[in-house]
Structures are given as C-alpha cells and as structure tokens.
C-alpha cells in the first residue's frame, strides 16, 4: 500500500514539474499595450505587459529600456520617461524561463519645430528688409532724378540770354 502512494505522489510531482517546464513555451504570447507609443519630450508613458500565461506560473517581470540594465519587478505596468527614442522590452519571468516582447517608444522632439519656426521668421524678416531697401532705393533714385532735372532747368535758365547770375548757390 505504501508503494502505491509513493508512486502516485512521484507521478503527481513529475506531472507538475513537466507542466511547469512547459509553462513558458512559444504557445504563450506577450505584448506591450499603451495608449500610444509616441510621447512628447518630457512626458511619461504607462506601458502594460499583457500575457496569456497562467498567473500562478509567473514569478515576476523584467523591464529593459534601451541599453540600461533590466529592472526586475512584480508589476506588469511600467512607466517610461525618456528624452530620446528607445526600445522597451518586457519579459514575463516564469518558473521555467522568460517570454519577452519589445516595442519602440518614439519621442517627439519639439526643438525641431522651434528651429523651423525661427528659420522661417528670420527669412521673412530678411525678405521684408530687402523689400524696404528696394523701396527706399527707388525713392532716392526718383528724388535724385528730380534734383538732376531741376539742376538742368536751372542751368538752362542761367545760359539763356538776358539772365544775370548773382550766385550759383
């Protein structure tokens, strides 16, 4: 009788170990979920590691952000705060191994937009200054021509007979 109980317990133990050894195989999936994988520089993002492995087989999570060392935690939610585009990886740690999923977190850099706005503004100012200078030059040219015609008329009046010159200025 004792041999039967021992064999049953051994069979049960082997079955449980075999089940756990199969726990983290390719039939299970892991993916990352978030409201968006694009954030503005300076903002943070909550990312959830979604998996279909039985909860009693999961021993924890490992989060890796870019080249940084992995962070071991018991939470399937991770907050990303980064200033540059980075690859985020979540690994569901099981008794017999890990299942991982990765996602690129894109960071929008507003400095490019600011530089474009400044560049366009500078171009507009330069064009306006060029237009103003062109108008001023044209006005000066018209005034110069008017003075030239006035001098020519004055010279004609001086050179006509019967005109007495009392001074040139």
PyMOL commands that place a pseudoatom at each C-alpha (Angstrom):
pseudoatom trace, name=CA, resn=UNK, resi=1, chain=A, elem=C, hetatm=0, pos=[0.000, 0.000, 0.000]
pseudoatom trace, name=CA, resn=UNK, resi=2, chain=A, elem=C, hetatm=0, pos=[2.817, 2.342, 0.816]
pseudoatom trace, name=CA, resn=UNK, resi=3, chain=A, elem=C, hetatm=0, pos=[4.426, 1.761, -2.580]
pseudoatom trace, name=CA, resn=UNK, resi=4, chain=A, elem=C, hetatm=0, pos=[1.221, 2.812, -4.377]
pseudoatom trace, name=CA, resn=UNK, resi=5, chain=A, elem=C, hetatm=0, pos=[1.003, 6.128, -2.529]
pseudoatom trace, name=CA, resn=UNK, resi=6, chain=A, elem=C, hetatm=0, pos=[4.699, 6.832, -3.169]
pseudoatom trace, name=CA, resn=UNK, resi=7, chain=A, elem=C, hetatm=0, pos=[4.313, 6.071, -6.867]
pseudoatom trace, name=CA, resn=UNK, resi=8, chain=A, elem=C, hetatm=0, pos=[1.213, 8.257, -7.088]
pseudoatom trace, name=CA, resn=UNK, resi=9, chain=A, elem=C, hetatm=0, pos=[2.984, 11.149, -5.359]
pseudoatom trace, name=CA, resn=UNK, resi=10, chain=A, elem=C, hetatm=0, pos=[6.010, 10.678, -7.593]
pseudoatom trace, name=CA, resn=UNK, resi=11, chain=A, elem=C, hetatm=0, pos=[3.773, 10.659, -10.663]
pseudoatom trace, name=CA, resn=UNK, resi=12, chain=A, elem=C, hetatm=0, pos=[1.961, 13.773, -9.418]
pseudoatom trace, name=CA, resn=UNK, resi=13, chain=A, elem=C, hetatm=0, pos=[5.249, 15.573, -8.712]
pseudoatom trace, name=CA, resn=UNK, resi=14, chain=A, elem=C, hetatm=0, pos=[6.651, 14.664, -12.141]
pseudoatom trace, name=CA, resn=UNK, resi=15, chain=A, elem=C, hetatm=0, pos=[3.404, 15.816, -13.805]
pseudoatom trace, name=CA, resn=UNK, resi=16, chain=A, elem=C, hetatm=0, pos=[3.540, 19.177, -12.006]
pseudoatom trace, name=CA, resn=UNK, resi=17, chain=A, elem=C, hetatm=0, pos=[7.209, 19.673, -12.891]
pseudoatom trace, name=CA, resn=UNK, resi=18, chain=A, elem=C, hetatm=0, pos=[6.550, 18.727, -16.510]
pseudoatom trace, name=CA, resn=UNK, resi=19, chain=A, elem=C, hetatm=0, pos=[3.615, 21.163, -16.620]
pseudoatom trace, name=CA, resn=UNK, resi=20, chain=A, elem=C, hetatm=0, pos=[5.769, 23.962, -15.227]
pseudoatom trace, name=CA, resn=UNK, resi=21, chain=A, elem=C, hetatm=0, pos=[8.587, 23.120, -17.635]
pseudoatom trace, name=CA, resn=UNK, resi=22, chain=A, elem=C, hetatm=0, pos=[6.122, 23.657, -20.489]
pseudoatom trace, name=CA, resn=UNK, resi=23, chain=A, elem=C, hetatm=0, pos=[4.763, 26.864, -18.938]
pseudoatom trace, name=CA, resn=UNK, resi=24, chain=A, elem=C, hetatm=0, pos=[6.858, 29.392, -20.864]
pseudoatom trace, name=CA, resn=UNK, resi=25, chain=A, elem=C, hetatm=0, pos=[6.861, 27.936, -24.343]
pseudoatom trace, name=CA, resn=UNK, resi=26, chain=A, elem=C, hetatm=0, pos=[6.052, 29.528, -27.670]
pseudoatom trace, name=CA, resn=UNK, resi=27, chain=A, elem=C, hetatm=0, pos=[2.321, 28.812, -27.426]
pseudoatom trace, name=CA, resn=UNK, resi=28, chain=A, elem=C, hetatm=0, pos=[2.010, 31.706, -24.988]
pseudoatom trace, name=CA, resn=UNK, resi=29, chain=A, elem=C, hetatm=0, pos=[2.176, 35.332, -26.064]
pseudoatom trace, name=CA, resn=UNK, resi=30, chain=A, elem=C, hetatm=0, pos=[3.402, 38.560, -24.544]
pseudoatom trace, name=CA, resn=UNK, resi=31, chain=A, elem=C, hetatm=0, pos=[2.756, 42.035, -25.925]
pseudoatom trace, name=CA, resn=UNK, resi=32, chain=A, elem=C, hetatm=0, pos=[3.063, 45.621, -24.784]
pseudoatom trace, name=CA, resn=UNK, resi=33, chain=A, elem=C, hetatm=0, pos=[-0.001, 47.867, -24.594]
pseudoatom trace, name=CA, resn=UNK, resi=34, chain=A, elem=C, hetatm=0, pos=[-0.174, 51.626, -24.132]
pseudoatom trace, name=CA, resn=UNK, resi=35, chain=A, elem=C, hetatm=0, pos=[-2.421, 54.487, -25.193]
pseudoatom trace, name=CA, resn=UNK, resi=36, chain=A, elem=C, hetatm=0, pos=[0.262, 55.427, -27.730]
pseudoatom trace, name=CA, resn=UNK, resi=37, chain=A, elem=C, hetatm=0, pos=[3.886, 54.549, -28.303]
pseudoatom trace, name=CA, resn=UNK, resi=38, chain=A, elem=C, hetatm=0, pos=[4.703, 58.143, -29.231]
pseudoatom trace, name=CA, resn=UNK, resi=39, chain=A, elem=C, hetatm=0, pos=[5.235, 60.731, -26.491]
pseudoatom trace, name=CA, resn=UNK, resi=40, chain=A, elem=C, hetatm=0, pos=[6.338, 64.337, -26.294]
pseudoatom trace, name=CA, resn=UNK, resi=41, chain=A, elem=C, hetatm=0, pos=[9.743, 65.029, -24.792]
pseudoatom trace, name=CA, resn=UNK, resi=42, chain=A, elem=C, hetatm=0, pos=[9.438, 65.413, -21.024]
pseudoatom trace, name=CA, resn=UNK, resi=43, chain=A, elem=C, hetatm=0, pos=[6.210, 63.383, -20.730]
pseudoatom trace, name=CA, resn=UNK, resi=44, chain=A, elem=C, hetatm=0, pos=[5.906, 59.873, -19.333]
pseudoatom trace, name=CA, resn=UNK, resi=45, chain=A, elem=C, hetatm=0, pos=[4.027, 56.827, -20.602]
pseudoatom trace, name=CA, resn=UNK, resi=46, chain=A, elem=C, hetatm=0, pos=[2.487, 53.897, -18.742]
pseudoatom trace, name=CA, resn=UNK, resi=47, chain=A, elem=C, hetatm=0, pos=[3.064, 50.632, -20.603]
pseudoatom trace, name=CA, resn=UNK, resi=48, chain=A, elem=C, hetatm=0, pos=[1.363, 47.358, -19.676]
pseudoatom trace, name=CA, resn=UNK, resi=49, chain=A, elem=C, hetatm=0, pos=[2.836, 43.946, -20.339]
pseudoatom trace, name=CA, resn=UNK, resi=50, chain=A, elem=C, hetatm=0, pos=[-0.077, 41.759, -21.469]
pseudoatom trace, name=CA, resn=UNK, resi=51, chain=A, elem=C, hetatm=0, pos=[0.391, 37.972, -21.405]
pseudoatom trace, name=CA, resn=UNK, resi=52, chain=A, elem=C, hetatm=0, pos=[-1.679, 34.802, -21.542]
pseudoatom trace, name=CA, resn=UNK, resi=53, chain=A, elem=C, hetatm=0, pos=[0.431, 32.724, -19.163]
pseudoatom trace, name=CA, resn=UNK, resi=54, chain=A, elem=C, hetatm=0, pos=[-1.378, 31.482, -16.063]
pseudoatom trace, name=CA, resn=UNK, resi=55, chain=A, elem=C, hetatm=0, pos=[-0.843, 33.912, -13.175]
pseudoatom trace, name=CA, resn=UNK, resi=56, chain=A, elem=C, hetatm=0, pos=[0.357, 31.165, -10.809]
pseudoatom trace, name=CA, resn=UNK, resi=57, chain=A, elem=C, hetatm=0, pos=[3.242, 30.377, -13.188]
pseudoatom trace, name=CA, resn=UNK, resi=58, chain=A, elem=C, hetatm=0, pos=[4.507, 33.975, -13.382]
pseudoatom trace, name=CA, resn=UNK, resi=59, chain=A, elem=C, hetatm=0, pos=[7.225, 34.841, -10.871]
pseudoatom trace, name=CA, resn=UNK, resi=60, chain=A, elem=C, hetatm=0, pos=[7.835, 38.438, -11.984]
pseudoatom trace, name=CA, resn=UNK, resi=61, chain=A, elem=C, hetatm=0, pos=[8.672, 40.832, -14.792]
pseudoatom trace, name=CA, resn=UNK, resi=62, chain=A, elem=C, hetatm=0, pos=[11.872, 42.242, -16.234]
pseudoatom trace, name=CA, resn=UNK, resi=63, chain=A, elem=C, hetatm=0, pos=[11.754, 45.615, -17.977]
pseudoatom trace, name=CA, resn=UNK, resi=64, chain=A, elem=C, hetatm=0, pos=[14.630, 46.772, -20.162]
pseudoatom trace, name=CA, resn=UNK, resi=65, chain=A, elem=C, hetatm=0, pos=[14.736, 50.305, -21.518]
pseudoatom trace, name=CA, resn=UNK, resi=66, chain=A, elem=C, hetatm=0, pos=[17.289, 50.688, -24.316]
pseudoatom trace, name=CA, resn=UNK, resi=67, chain=A, elem=C, hetatm=0, pos=[20.819, 49.847, -23.156]
pseudoatom trace, name=CA, resn=UNK, resi=68, chain=A, elem=C, hetatm=0, pos=[20.012, 50.243, -19.453]
pseudoatom trace, name=CA, resn=UNK, resi=69, chain=A, elem=C, hetatm=0, pos=[20.146, 47.291, -17.079]
pseudoatom trace, name=CA, resn=UNK, resi=70, chain=A, elem=C, hetatm=0, pos=[16.889, 45.421, -16.689]
pseudoatom trace, name=CA, resn=UNK, resi=71, chain=A, elem=C, hetatm=0, pos=[14.582, 46.272, -13.800]
pseudoatom trace, name=CA, resn=UNK, resi=72, chain=A, elem=C, hetatm=0, pos=[13.023, 43.305, -12.005]
pseudoatom trace, name=CA, resn=UNK, resi=73, chain=A, elem=C, hetatm=0, pos=[9.560, 43.941, -10.583]
pseudoatom trace, name=CA, resn=UNK, resi=74, chain=A, elem=C, hetatm=0, pos=[6.319, 42.233, -9.658]
pseudoatom trace, name=CA, resn=UNK, resi=75, chain=A, elem=C, hetatm=0, pos=[4.258, 44.699, -11.688]
pseudoatom trace, name=CA, resn=UNK, resi=76, chain=A, elem=C, hetatm=0, pos=[3.102, 44.277, -15.270]
pseudoatom trace, name=CA, resn=UNK, resi=77, chain=A, elem=C, hetatm=0, pos=[2.896, 48.090, -15.596]
pseudoatom trace, name=CA, resn=UNK, resi=78, chain=A, elem=C, hetatm=0, pos=[5.994, 50.198, -16.248]
pseudoatom trace, name=CA, resn=UNK, resi=79, chain=A, elem=C, hetatm=0, pos=[6.326, 53.975, -16.527]
pseudoatom trace, name=CA, resn=UNK, resi=80, chain=A, elem=C, hetatm=0, pos=[8.636, 55.193, -19.290]
pseudoatom trace, name=CA, resn=UNK, resi=81, chain=A, elem=C, hetatm=0, pos=[10.173, 58.661, -19.015]
pseudoatom trace, name=CA, resn=UNK, resi=82, chain=A, elem=C, hetatm=0, pos=[12.801, 59.228, -21.683]
pseudoatom trace, name=CA, resn=UNK, resi=83, chain=A, elem=C, hetatm=0, pos=[14.183, 62.097, -23.742]
pseudoatom trace, name=CA, resn=UNK, resi=84, chain=A, elem=C, hetatm=0, pos=[15.016, 60.024, -26.802]
pseudoatom trace, name=CA, resn=UNK, resi=85, chain=A, elem=C, hetatm=0, pos=[13.506, 57.216, -28.844]
pseudoatom trace, name=CA, resn=UNK, resi=86, chain=A, elem=C, hetatm=0, pos=[14.147, 53.928, -27.069]
pseudoatom trace, name=CA, resn=UNK, resi=87, chain=A, elem=C, hetatm=0, pos=[13.331, 50.220, -27.340]
pseudoatom trace, name=CA, resn=UNK, resi=88, chain=A, elem=C, hetatm=0, pos=[11.326, 48.949, -24.358]
pseudoatom trace, name=CA, resn=UNK, resi=89, chain=A, elem=C, hetatm=0, pos=[11.288, 45.217, -23.587]
pseudoatom trace, name=CA, resn=UNK, resi=90, chain=A, elem=C, hetatm=0, pos=[9.046, 43.379, -21.137]
pseudoatom trace, name=CA, resn=UNK, resi=91, chain=A, elem=C, hetatm=0, pos=[9.888, 39.834, -20.119]
pseudoatom trace, name=CA, resn=UNK, resi=92, chain=A, elem=C, hetatm=0, pos=[7.395, 37.715, -18.232]
pseudoatom trace, name=CA, resn=UNK, resi=93, chain=A, elem=C, hetatm=0, pos=[9.509, 35.545, -15.924]
pseudoatom trace, name=CA, resn=UNK, resi=94, chain=A, elem=C, hetatm=0, pos=[8.065, 32.065, -15.411]
pseudoatom trace, name=CA, resn=UNK, resi=95, chain=A, elem=C, hetatm=0, pos=[9.309, 29.162, -13.383]
pseudoatom trace, name=CA, resn=UNK, resi=96, chain=A, elem=C, hetatm=0, pos=[10.911, 27.636, -16.470]
pseudoatom trace, name=CA, resn=UNK, resi=97, chain=A, elem=C, hetatm=0, pos=[12.071, 30.690, -18.412]
pseudoatom trace, name=CA, resn=UNK, resi=98, chain=A, elem=C, hetatm=0, pos=[11.086, 34.011, -19.928]
pseudoatom trace, name=CA, resn=UNK, resi=99, chain=A, elem=C, hetatm=0, pos=[8.732, 35.263, -22.601]
pseudoatom trace, name=CA, resn=UNK, resi=100, chain=A, elem=C, hetatm=0, pos=[9.606, 38.695, -23.980]
pseudoatom trace, name=CA, resn=UNK, resi=101, chain=A, elem=C, hetatm=0, pos=[8.075, 41.389, -26.149]
pseudoatom trace, name=CA, resn=UNK, resi=102, chain=A, elem=C, hetatm=0, pos=[9.583, 44.666, -27.367]
pseudoatom trace, name=CA, resn=UNK, resi=103, chain=A, elem=C, hetatm=0, pos=[8.261, 47.961, -28.663]
pseudoatom trace, name=CA, resn=UNK, resi=104, chain=A, elem=C, hetatm=0, pos=[9.906, 51.167, -29.870]
pseudoatom trace, name=CA, resn=UNK, resi=105, chain=A, elem=C, hetatm=0, pos=[8.877, 54.233, -27.842]
pseudoatom trace, name=CA, resn=UNK, resi=106, chain=A, elem=C, hetatm=0, pos=[9.172, 57.294, -30.098]
pseudoatom trace, name=CA, resn=UNK, resi=107, chain=A, elem=C, hetatm=0, pos=[9.843, 60.681, -28.524]
pseudoatom trace, name=CA, resn=UNK, resi=108, chain=A, elem=C, hetatm=0, pos=[8.785, 63.778, -30.446]
pseudoatom trace, name=CA, resn=UNK, resi=109, chain=A, elem=C, hetatm=0, pos=[11.401, 66.490, -30.081]
pseudoatom trace, name=CA, resn=UNK, resi=110, chain=A, elem=C, hetatm=0, pos=[9.793, 69.967, -30.203]
pseudoatom trace, name=CA, resn=UNK, resi=111, chain=A, elem=C, hetatm=0, pos=[13.147, 71.701, -30.762]
pseudoatom trace, name=CA, resn=UNK, resi=112, chain=A, elem=C, hetatm=0, pos=[12.999, 70.863, -34.477]
pseudoatom trace, name=CA, resn=UNK, resi=113, chain=A, elem=C, hetatm=0, pos=[9.674, 72.674, -34.756]
pseudoatom trace, name=CA, resn=UNK, resi=114, chain=A, elem=C, hetatm=0, pos=[11.073, 75.655, -32.865]
pseudoatom trace, name=CA, resn=UNK, resi=115, chain=A, elem=C, hetatm=0, pos=[14.101, 75.775, -35.166]
pseudoatom trace, name=CA, resn=UNK, resi=116, chain=A, elem=C, hetatm=0, pos=[11.868, 75.673, -38.254]
pseudoatom trace, name=CA, resn=UNK, resi=117, chain=A, elem=C, hetatm=0, pos=[9.694, 78.491, -36.900]
pseudoatom trace, name=CA, resn=UNK, resi=118, chain=A, elem=C, hetatm=0, pos=[12.774, 80.599, -36.084]
pseudoatom trace, name=CA, resn=UNK, resi=119, chain=A, elem=C, hetatm=0, pos=[14.301, 79.926, -39.509]
pseudoatom trace, name=CA, resn=UNK, resi=120, chain=A, elem=C, hetatm=0, pos=[11.124, 80.867, -41.362]
pseudoatom trace, name=CA, resn=UNK, resi=121, chain=A, elem=C, hetatm=0, pos=[10.749, 84.004, -39.220]
pseudoatom trace, name=CA, resn=UNK, resi=122, chain=A, elem=C, hetatm=0, pos=[14.329, 85.041, -39.965]
pseudoatom trace, name=CA, resn=UNK, resi=123, chain=A, elem=C, hetatm=0, pos=[13.731, 84.501, -43.689]
pseudoatom trace, name=CA, resn=UNK, resi=124, chain=A, elem=C, hetatm=0, pos=[10.571, 86.649, -43.571]
pseudoatom trace, name=CA, resn=UNK, resi=125, chain=A, elem=C, hetatm=0, pos=[12.466, 89.445, -41.768]
pseudoatom trace, name=CA, resn=UNK, resi=126, chain=A, elem=C, hetatm=0, pos=[15.276, 89.347, -44.346]
pseudoatom trace, name=CA, resn=UNK, resi=127, chain=A, elem=C, hetatm=0, pos=[12.809, 89.473, -47.245]
pseudoatom trace, name=CA, resn=UNK, resi=128, chain=A, elem=C, hetatm=0, pos=[10.943, 92.392, -45.640]
pseudoatom trace, name=CA, resn=UNK, resi=129, chain=A, elem=C, hetatm=0, pos=[14.209, 94.272, -45.123]
pseudoatom trace, name=CA, resn=UNK, resi=130, chain=A, elem=C, hetatm=0, pos=[15.151, 93.655, -48.759]
pseudoatom trace, name=CA, resn=UNK, resi=131, chain=A, elem=C, hetatm=0, pos=[11.769, 94.973, -49.948]
pseudoatom trace, name=CA, resn=UNK, resi=132, chain=A, elem=C, hetatm=0, pos=[12.069, 98.058, -47.736]
pseudoatom trace, name=CA, resn=UNK, resi=133, chain=A, elem=C, hetatm=0, pos=[15.596, 98.735, -49.013]
pseudoatom trace, name=CA, resn=UNK, resi=134, chain=A, elem=C, hetatm=0, pos=[14.394, 98.359, -52.613]
pseudoatom trace, name=CA, resn=UNK, resi=135, chain=A, elem=C, hetatm=0, pos=[11.577, 100.867, -51.996]
pseudoatom trace, name=CA, resn=UNK, resi=136, chain=A, elem=C, hetatm=0, pos=[13.966, 103.307, -50.315]
pseudoatom trace, name=CA, resn=UNK, resi=137, chain=A, elem=C, hetatm=0, pos=[16.475, 102.998, -53.153]
pseudoatom trace, name=CA, resn=UNK, resi=138, chain=A, elem=C, hetatm=0, pos=[13.752, 103.585, -55.735]
pseudoatom trace, name=CA, resn=UNK, resi=139, chain=A, elem=C, hetatm=0, pos=[12.516, 106.655, -53.825]
pseudoatom trace, name=CA, resn=UNK, resi=140, chain=A, elem=C, hetatm=0, pos=[16.063, 108.032, -53.584]
pseudoatom trace, name=CA, resn=UNK, resi=141, chain=A, elem=C, hetatm=0, pos=[16.534, 107.421, -57.309]
pseudoatom trace, name=CA, resn=UNK, resi=142, chain=A, elem=C, hetatm=0, pos=[13.332, 109.342, -58.115]
pseudoatom trace, name=CA, resn=UNK, resi=143, chain=A, elem=C, hetatm=0, pos=[14.449, 112.217, -55.858]
pseudoatom trace, name=CA, resn=UNK, resi=144, chain=A, elem=C, hetatm=0, pos=[17.901, 112.229, -57.468]
pseudoatom trace, name=CA, resn=UNK, resi=145, chain=A, elem=C, hetatm=0, pos=[16.337, 112.360, -60.938]
pseudoatom trace, name=CA, resn=UNK, resi=146, chain=A, elem=C, hetatm=0, pos=[14.096, 115.229, -59.833]
pseudoatom trace, name=CA, resn=UNK, resi=147, chain=A, elem=C, hetatm=0, pos=[17.108, 117.154, -58.484]
pseudoatom trace, name=CA, resn=UNK, resi=148, chain=A, elem=C, hetatm=0, pos=[19.007, 116.427, -61.700]
pseudoatom trace, name=CA, resn=UNK, resi=149, chain=A, elem=C, hetatm=0, pos=[16.127, 117.807, -63.821]
pseudoatom trace, name=CA, resn=UNK, resi=150, chain=A, elem=C, hetatm=0, pos=[15.888, 120.829, -61.530]
pseudoatom trace, name=CA, resn=UNK, resi=151, chain=A, elem=C, hetatm=0, pos=[19.646, 121.484, -61.942]
pseudoatom trace, name=CA, resn=UNK, resi=152, chain=A, elem=C, hetatm=0, pos=[19.319, 121.136, -65.719]
pseudoatom trace, name=CA, resn=UNK, resi=153, chain=A, elem=C, hetatm=0, pos=[16.439, 123.657, -65.744]
pseudoatom trace, name=CA, resn=UNK, resi=154, chain=A, elem=C, hetatm=0, pos=[18.466, 125.978, -63.557]
pseudoatom trace, name=CA, resn=UNK, resi=155, chain=A, elem=C, hetatm=0, pos=[21.427, 125.637, -65.928]
pseudoatom trace, name=CA, resn=UNK, resi=156, chain=A, elem=C, hetatm=0, pos=[19.166, 126.349, -68.925]
pseudoatom trace, name=CA, resn=UNK, resi=157, chain=A, elem=C, hetatm=0, pos=[17.819, 129.437, -67.200]
pseudoatom trace, name=CA, resn=UNK, resi=158, chain=A, elem=C, hetatm=0, pos=[21.362, 130.587, -66.452]
pseudoatom trace, name=CA, resn=UNK, resi=159, chain=A, elem=C, hetatm=0, pos=[22.591, 130.085, -70.006]
pseudoatom trace, name=CA, resn=UNK, resi=160, chain=A, elem=C, hetatm=0, pos=[19.615, 131.832, -71.641]
pseudoatom trace, name=CA, resn=UNK, resi=161, chain=A, elem=C, hetatm=0, pos=[20.248, 135.448, -72.837]
pseudoatom trace, name=CA, resn=UNK, resi=162, chain=A, elem=C, hetatm=0, pos=[19.225, 138.181, -70.514]
pseudoatom trace, name=CA, resn=UNK, resi=163, chain=A, elem=C, hetatm=0, pos=[19.734, 136.240, -67.303]
pseudoatom trace, name=CA, resn=UNK, resi=164, chain=A, elem=C, hetatm=0, pos=[22.070, 137.658, -64.760]
pseudoatom trace, name=CA, resn=UNK, resi=165, chain=A, elem=C, hetatm=0, pos=[23.757, 135.280, -62.391]
pseudoatom trace, name=CA, resn=UNK, resi=166, chain=A, elem=C, hetatm=0, pos=[24.167, 136.561, -58.903]
pseudoatom trace, name=CA, resn=UNK, resi=167, chain=A, elem=C, hetatm=0, pos=[25.417, 133.270, -57.429]
pseudoatom trace, name=CA, resn=UNK, resi=168, chain=A, elem=C, hetatm=0, pos=[25.426, 129.526, -58.042]
pseudoatom trace, name=CA, resn=UNK, resi=169, chain=A, elem=C, hetatm=0, pos=[24.153, 128.509, -54.650]
for i in range(1, 169): cmd.bond("trace and resi %d" % i, "trace and resi %d" % (i + 1))
show_as sticks, trace
zoom trace
